[in-house]
Amino acid sequence: MINLCDASFDTAQRMKNFSGWVRVKVLQHASGSQETAISEAPSRQLLAVVMARVQEAHGFDHELCDAILSLMSSTDLV
């Protein structure tokens, strides 16, 4: 569970996939860098990194976010 101040909560509510964004940031922090080792990351983690970059560049309502979420929910991913 994450506690947010009112301003952060308002921002998080407007994000399409706040929990996914948080997961990416926590994994990046845990690895000690801002970059994820692409060759070693599982498919869902790679998609989460791509999603974070799309959201950073184009905003949270970009059409690619929906496509990435659809891929992330695929049962065929490792």
A tleap script that builds the chain and sets N, CA, C and O, in Angstrom:
source leaprc.protein.ff14SB
mol = sequence {
  NMET ILE ASN LEU CYS ASP ALA SER PHE ASP
  THR ALA GLN ARG MET LYS ASN PHE SER GLY
  TRP VAL ARG VAL LYS VAL LEU GLN HIE ALA
  SER GLY SER GLN GLU THR ALA ILE SER GLU
  ALA PRO SER ARG GLN LEU LEU ALA VAL VAL
  MET ALA ARG VAL GLN GLU ALA HIE GLY PHE
  ASP HIE GLU LEU CYS ASP ALA ILE LEU SER
  LEU MET SER SER THR ASP LEU CVAL
}
set mol.1.N position { 0.851 -1.174 0.000 }
set mol.1.CA position { 0.000 0.000 0.000 }
set mol.1.C position { 0.893 1.232 0.000 }
set mol.1.O position { 1.933 1.261 0.658 }
set mol.2.N position { 0.478 2.237 -0.740 }
set mol.2.CA position { 1.231 3.484 -0.826 }
set mol.2.C position { 0.337 4.619 -0.341 }
set mol.2.O position { -0.813 4.738 -0.765 }
set mol.3.N position { 0.864 5.440 0.537 }
set mol.3.CA position { 0.144 6.630 0.983 }
set mol.3.C position { 0.634 7.820 0.172 }
set mol.3.O position { 1.837 8.014 -0.001 }
set mol.4.N position { -0.306 8.612 -0.321 }
set mol.4.CA position { 0.022 9.775 -1.148 }
set mol.4.C position { -0.566 11.039 -0.543 }
set mol.4.O position { -1.621 11.017 0.093 }
set mol.5.N position { 0.139 12.134 -0.756 }
set mol.5.CA position { -0.446 13.419 -0.376 }
set mol.5.C position { -1.590 13.713 -1.347 }
set mol.5.O position { -1.731 13.025 -2.358 }
set mol.6.N position { -2.401 14.718 -1.055 }
set mol.6.CA position { -3.565 15.027 -1.892 }
set mol.6.C position { -3.180 15.334 -3.335 }
set mol.6.O position { -3.839 14.870 -4.266 }
set mol.7.N position { -2.119 16.113 -3.525 }
set mol.7.CA position { -1.698 16.479 -4.883 }
set mol.7.C position { -1.235 15.253 -5.660 }
set mol.7.O position { -1.572 15.099 -6.834 }
set mol.8.N position { -0.463 14.378 -5.012 }
set mol.8.CA position { 0.008 13.160 -5.674 }
set mol.8.C position { -1.151 12.218 -5.968 }
set mol.8.O position { -1.178 11.568 -7.013 }
set mol.9.N position { -2.100 12.144 -5.057 }
set mol.9.CA position { -3.266 11.298 -5.267 }
set mol.9.C position { -4.061 11.767 -6.477 }
set mol.9.O position { -4.513 10.946 -7.275 }
set mol.10.N position { -4.235 13.075 -6.623 }
set mol.10.CA position { -4.953 13.615 -7.782 }
set mol.10.C position { -4.248 13.248 -9.079 }
set mol.10.O position { -4.894 12.882 -10.061 }
set mol.11.N position { -2.922 13.345 -9.080 }
set mol.11.CA position { -2.148 12.986 -10.274 }
set mol.11.C position { -2.281 11.496 -10.558 }
set mol.11.O position { -2.499 11.101 -11.703 }
set mol.12.N position { -2.151 10.666 -9.527 }
set mol.12.CA position { -2.234 9.217 -9.690 }
set mol.12.C position { -3.606 8.792 -10.214 }
set mol.12.O position { -3.700 7.862 -11.014 }
set mol.13.N position { -4.653 9.456 -9.776 }
set mol.13.CA position { -6.004 9.122 -10.244 }
set mol.13.C position { -6.163 9.358 -11.735 }
set mol.13.O position { -6.925 8.653 -12.397 }
set mol.14.N position { -5.455 10.339 -12.270 }
set mol.14.CA position { -5.562 10.656 -13.695 }
set mol.14.C position { -4.719 9.715 -14.558 }
set mol.14.O position { -4.906 9.651 -15.773 }
set mol.15.N position { -3.812 9.001 -13.946 }
set mol.15.CA position { -2.961 8.073 -14.691 }
set mol.15.C position { -3.758 6.806 -15.005 }
set mol.15.O position { -4.544 6.324 -14.190 }
set mol.16.N position { -3.532 6.288 -16.202 }
set mol.16.CA position { -4.249 5.094 -16.622 }
set mol.16.C position { -3.769 3.843 -15.895 }
set mol.16.O position { -4.568 2.952 -15.606 }
set mol.17.N position { -2.479 3.767 -15.597 }
set mol.17.CA position { -1.931 2.569 -14.968 }
set mol.17.C position { -0.903 2.970 -13.916 }
set mol.17.O position { 0.291 2.710 -14.070 }
set mol.18.N position { -1.367 3.591 -12.871 }
set mol.18.CA position { -0.473 4.068 -11.817 }
set mol.18.C position { 0.296 2.914 -11.180 }
set mol.18.O position { 1.497 3.035 -10.936 }
set mol.19.N position { -0.374 1.808 -10.909 }
set mol.19.CA position { 0.312 0.690 -10.254 }
set mol.19.C position { 1.416 0.117 -11.137 }
set mol.19.O position { 2.465 -0.278 -10.628 }
set mol.20.N position { 1.201 0.065 -12.448 }
set mol.20.CA position { 2.237 -0.388 -13.367 }
set mol.20.C position { 3.428 0.547 -13.375 }
set mol.20.O position { 4.579 0.110 -13.407 }
set mol.21.N position { 3.144 1.830 -13.347 }
set mol.21.CA position { 4.208 2.837 -13.314 }
set mol.21.C position { 5.022 2.705 -12.028 }
set mol.21.O position { 6.250 2.786 -12.051 }
set mol.22.N position { 4.333 2.502 -10.913 }
set mol.22.CA position { 5.020 2.338 -9.633 }
set mol.22.C position { 5.901 1.093 -9.666 }
set mol.22.O position { 7.048 1.133 -9.220 }
set mol.23.N position { 5.371 -0.021 -10.196 }
set mol.23.CA position { 6.167 -1.248 -10.272 }
set mol.23.C position { 7.457 -1.033 -11.058 }
set mol.23.O position { 8.519 -1.500 -10.648 }
set mol.24.N position { 7.368 -0.329 -12.186 }
set mol.24.CA position { 8.558 -0.057 -12.994 }
set mol.24.C position { 9.561 0.762 -12.199 }
set mol.24.O position { 10.754 0.458 -12.202 }
set mol.25.N position { 9.089 1.788 -11.525 }
set mol.25.CA position { 9.984 2.651 -10.756 }
set mol.25.C position { 10.641 1.887 -9.604 }
set mol.25.O position { 11.824 2.087 -9.329 }
set mol.26.N position { 9.897 1.024 -8.937 }
set mol.26.CA position { 10.465 0.240 -7.836 }
set mol.26.C position { 11.522 -0.723 -8.368 }
set mol.26.O position { 12.587 -0.868 -7.767 }
set mol.27.N position { 11.237 -1.383 -9.492 }
set mol.27.CA position { 12.225 -2.293 -10.082 }
set mol.27.C position { 13.483 -1.544 -10.503 }
set mol.27.O position { 14.594 -2.036 -10.305 }
set mol.28.N position { 13.316 -0.357 -11.082 }
set mol.28.CA position { 14.471 0.445 -11.472 }
set mol.28.C position { 15.279 0.837 -10.243 }
set mol.28.O position { 16.509 0.772 -10.261 }
set mol.29.N position { 14.612 1.234 -9.201 }
set mol.29.CA position { 15.295 1.623 -7.970 }
set mol.29.C position { 16.043 0.426 -7.365 }
set mol.29.O position { 17.185 0.555 -6.924 }
set mol.30.N position { 15.392 -0.718 -7.352 }
set mol.30.CA position { 15.999 -1.920 -6.782 }
set mol.30.C position { 17.236 -2.347 -7.555 }
set mol.30.O position { 18.177 -2.892 -6.979 }
set mol.31.N position { 17.234 -2.099 -8.859 }
set mol.31.CA position { 18.386 -2.492 -9.669 }
set mol.31.C position { 19.510 -1.467 -9.577 }
set mol.31.O position { 20.615 -1.711 -10.061 }
set mol.32.N position { 19.233 -0.324 -8.959 }
set mol.32.CA position { 20.261 0.692 -8.776 }
set mol.32.C position { 20.481 1.572 -9.980 }
set mol.32.O position { 21.461 2.316 -10.035 }
set mol.33.N position { 19.589 1.502 -10.942 }
set mol.33.CA position { 19.757 2.342 -12.124 }
set mol.33.C position { 18.407 2.757 -12.673 }
set mol.33.O position { 17.363 2.264 -12.244 }
set mol.34.N position { 18.447 3.663 -13.620 }
set mol.34.CA position { 17.225 4.095 -14.294 }
set mol.34.C position { 16.898 3.197 -15.477 }
set mol.34.O position { 15.797 3.262 -16.023 }
set mol.35.N position { 17.835 2.371 -15.871 }
set mol.35.CA position { 17.633 1.499 -17.027 }
set mol.35.C position { 17.453 0.057 -16.565 }
set mol.35.O position { 18.034 -0.359 -15.563 }
set mol.36.N position { 16.663 -0.683 -17.284 }
set mol.36.CA position { 16.466 -2.093 -17.005 }
set mol.36.C position { 17.333 -2.892 -17.966 }
set mol.36.O position { 17.423 -2.541 -19.142 }
set mol.37.N position { 17.964 -3.943 -17.503 }
set mol.37.CA position { 18.762 -4.797 -18.381 }
set mol.37.C position { 17.812 -5.497 -19.340 }
set mol.37.O position { 17.179 -6.489 -18.977 }
set mol.38.N position { 17.710 -4.992 -20.550 }
set mol.38.CA position { 16.723 -5.450 -21.525 }
set mol.38.C position { 16.850 -6.948 -21.794 }
set mol.38.O position { 15.838 -7.641 -21.896 }
set mol.39.N position { 18.057 -7.450 -21.907 }
set mol.39.CA position { 18.242 -8.859 -22.250 }
set mol.39.C position { 17.831 -9.803 -21.130 }
set mol.39.O position { 17.610 -10.988 -21.379 }
set mol.40.N position { 17.723 -9.307 -19.903 }
set mol.40.CA position { 17.411 -10.159 -18.762 }
set mol.40.C position { 15.996 -9.971 -18.226 }
set mol.40.O position { 15.580 -10.704 -17.329 }
set mol.41.N position { 15.272 -9.037 -18.739 }
set mol.41.CA position { 13.957 -8.714 -18.195 }
set mol.41.C position { 12.873 -9.625 -18.767 }
set mol.41.O position { 12.899 -9.948 -19.955 }
set mol.42.N position { 11.913 -10.044 -17.924 }
set mol.42.CA position { 10.766 -10.804 -18.427 }
set mol.42.C position { 9.903 -9.920 -19.335 }
set mol.42.O position { 9.971 -8.693 -19.266 }
set mol.43.N position { 9.106 -10.547 -20.172 }
set mol.43.CA position { 8.295 -9.822 -21.151 }
set mol.43.C position { 7.404 -8.762 -20.522 }
set mol.43.O position { 7.333 -7.638 -21.020 }
set mol.44.N position { 6.720 -9.107 -19.426 }
set mol.44.CA position { 5.827 -8.125 -18.799 }
set mol.44.C position { 6.610 -6.936 -18.264 }
set mol.44.O position { 6.144 -5.799 -18.331 }
set mol.45.N position { 7.786 -7.194 -17.741 }
set mol.45.CA position { 8.610 -6.087 -17.242 }
set mol.45.C position { 9.051 -5.195 -18.397 }
set mol.45.O position { 9.054 -3.971 -18.267 }
set mol.46.N position { 9.420 -5.792 -19.517 }
set mol.46.CA position { 9.794 -4.996 -20.694 }
set mol.46.C position { 8.622 -4.128 -21.151 }
set mol.46.O position { 8.790 -2.952 -21.473 }
set mol.47.N position { 7.444 -4.727 -21.171 }
set mol.47.CA position { 6.265 -3.958 -21.567 }
set mol.47.C position { 5.989 -2.828 -20.577 }
set mol.47.O position { 5.567 -1.744 -20.981 }
set mol.48.N position { 6.222 -3.067 -19.297 }
set mol.48.CA position { 6.028 -2.017 -18.297 }
set mol.48.C position { 7.014 -0.869 -18.520 }
set mol.48.O position { 6.657 0.298 -18.356 }
set mol.49.N position { 8.245 -1.196 -18.891 }
set mol.49.CA position { 9.242 -0.166 -19.181 }
set mol.49.C position { 8.820 0.635 -20.417 }
set mol.49.O position { 8.902 1.863 -20.431 }
set mol.50.N position { 8.372 -0.073 -21.442 }
set mol.50.CA position { 7.906 0.612 -22.656 }
set mol.50.C position { 6.718 1.508 -22.327 }
set mol.50.O position { 6.636 2.644 -22.796 }
set mol.51.N position { 5.797 0.988 -21.514 }
set mol.51.CA position { 4.626 1.779 -21.118 }
set mol.51.C position { 5.051 3.046 -20.396 }
set mol.51.O position { 4.536 4.126 -20.686 }
set mol.52.N position { 5.981 2.929 -19.460 }
set mol.52.CA position { 6.434 4.103 -18.718 }
set mol.52.C position { 7.045 5.136 -19.656 }
set mol.52.O position { 6.833 6.337 -19.489 }
set mol.53.N position { 7.797 4.670 -20.635 }
set mol.53.CA position { 8.420 5.600 -21.587 }
set mol.53.C position { 7.394 6.252 -22.501 }
set mol.53.O position { 7.507 7.437 -22.815 }
set mol.54.N position { 6.398 5.491 -22.927 }
set mol.54.CA position { 5.317 6.066 -23.748 }
set mol.54.C position { 4.562 7.109 -22.937 }
set mol.54.O position { 4.259 8.192 -23.436 }
set mol.55.N position { 4.256 6.776 -21.668 }
set mol.55.CA position { 3.523 7.715 -20.823 }
set mol.55.C position { 4.342 8.967 -20.564 }
set mol.55.O position { 3.797 10.071 -20.538 }
set mol.56.N position { 5.627 8.810 -20.376 }
set mol.56.CA position { 6.491 9.962 -20.133 }
set mol.56.C position { 6.559 10.869 -21.361 }
set mol.56.O position { 6.552 12.094 -21.238 }
set mol.57.N position { 6.623 10.262 -22.536 }
set mol.57.CA position { 6.771 11.035 -23.771 }
set mol.57.C position { 5.449 11.591 -24.298 }
set mol.57.O position { 5.410 12.697 -24.837 }
set mol.58.N position { 4.362 10.823 -24.142 }
set mol.58.CA position { 3.108 11.180 -24.805 }
set mol.58.C position { 1.918 11.371 -23.877 }
set mol.58.O position { 0.839 11.754 -24.329 }
set mol.59.N position { 2.095 11.111 -22.594 }
set mol.59.CA position { 0.984 11.235 -21.656 }
set mol.59.C position { 0.323 9.901 -21.400 }
set mol.59.O position { 0.607 8.902 -22.061 }
set mol.60.N position { -0.559 9.909 -20.434 }
set mol.60.CA position { -1.147 8.668 -19.947 }
set mol.60.C position { -2.326 8.181 -20.780 }
set mol.60.O position { -2.744 7.031 -20.640 }
set mol.61.N position { -2.865 9.030 -21.641 }
set mol.61.CA position { -4.023 8.630 -22.434 }
set mol.61.C position { -3.652 8.281 -23.872 }
set mol.61.O position { -4.530 8.212 -24.732 }
set mol.62.N position { -2.379 8.061 -24.144 }
set mol.62.CA position { -1.940 7.736 -25.499 }
set mol.62.C position { -2.470 6.357 -25.891 }
set mol.62.O position { -2.558 5.459 -25.054 }
set mol.63.N position { -2.821 6.197 -27.162 }
set mol.63.CA position { -3.417 4.934 -27.628 }
set mol.63.C position { -2.481 3.733 -27.466 }
set mol.63.O position { -2.951 2.605 -27.326 }
set mol.64.N position { -1.177 3.958 -27.483 }
set mol.64.CA position { -0.245 2.849 -27.280 }
set mol.64.C position { -0.376 2.238 -25.892 }
set mol.64.O position { -0.114 1.048 -25.713 }
set mol.65.N position { -0.779 3.037 -24.907 }
set mol.65.CA position { -0.937 2.518 -23.540 }
set mol.65.C position { -1.974 1.406 -23.501 }
set mol.65.O position { -1.777 0.396 -22.825 }
set mol.66.N position { -3.074 1.584 -24.219 }
set mol.66.CA position { -4.104 0.544 -24.257 }
set mol.66.C position { -3.577 -0.733 -24.906 }
set mol.66.O position { -3.858 -1.837 -24.438 }
set mol.67.N position { -2.813 -0.578 -25.985 }
set mol.67.CA position { -2.249 -1.747 -26.672 }
set mol.67.C position { -1.258 -2.476 -25.768 }
set mol.67.O position { -1.246 -3.706 -25.718 }
set mol.68.N position { -0.433 -1.719 -25.059 }
set mol.68.CA position { 0.551 -2.329 -24.167 }
set mol.68.C position { -0.144 -3.052 -23.014 }
set mol.68.O position { 0.255 -4.155 -22.641 }
set mol.69.N position { -1.177 -2.433 -22.454 }
set mol.69.CA position { -1.934 -3.096 -21.379 }
set mol.69.C position { -2.553 -4.404 -21.865 }
set mol.69.O position { -2.586 -5.395 -21.135 }
set mol.70.N position { -3.036 -4.396 -23.084 }
set mol.70.CA position { -3.615 -5.603 -23.659 }
set mol.70.C position { -2.555 -6.699 -23.779 }
set mol.70.O position { -2.818 -7.860 -23.463 }
set mol.71.N position { -1.371 -6.332 -24.230 }
set mol.71.CA position { -0.284 -7.303 -24.328 }
set mol.71.C position { 0.137 -7.809 -22.957 }
set mol.71.O position { 0.428 -8.994 -22.793 }
set mol.72.N position { 0.172 -6.917 -21.973 }
set mol.72.CA position { 0.594 -7.299 -20.628 }
set mol.72.C position { -0.367 -8.296 -19.993 }
set mol.72.O position { 0.038 -9.088 -19.142 }
set mol.73.N position { -1.622 -8.268 -20.391 }
set mol.73.CA position { -2.606 -9.175 -19.800 }
set mol.73.C position { -2.654 -10.531 -20.534 }
set mol.73.O position { -3.428 -11.415 -20.167 }
set mol.74.N position { -1.828 -10.677 -21.560 }
set mol.74.CA position { -1.790 -11.928 -22.303 }
set mol.74.C position { -1.244 -13.051 -21.423 }
set mol.74.O position { -0.254 -12.862 -20.716 }
set mol.75.N position { -1.875 -14.198 -21.463 }
set mol.75.CA position { -1.423 -15.331 -20.662 }
set mol.75.C position { -0.211 -16.017 -21.284 }
set mol.75.O position { 0.413 -16.861 -20.639 }
set mol.76.N position { 0.132 -15.674 -22.515 }
set mol.76.CA position { 1.249 -16.312 -23.204 }
set mol.76.C position { 2.599 -15.704 -22.840 }
set mol.76.O position { 3.637 -16.257 -23.201 }
set mol.77.N position { 2.604 -14.587 -22.139 }
set mol.77.CA position { 3.867 -13.930 -21.812 }
set mol.77.C position { 4.588 -14.635 -20.694 }
set mol.77.O position { 3.974 -15.257 -19.827 }
set mol.78.N position { 5.897 -14.529 -20.726 }
set mol.78.CA position { 6.741 -15.093 -19.665 }
set mol.78.C position { 7.007 -14.014 -18.658 }
set mol.78.O position { 7.698 -14.251 -17.668 }
savepdb mol mol.pdb
quit
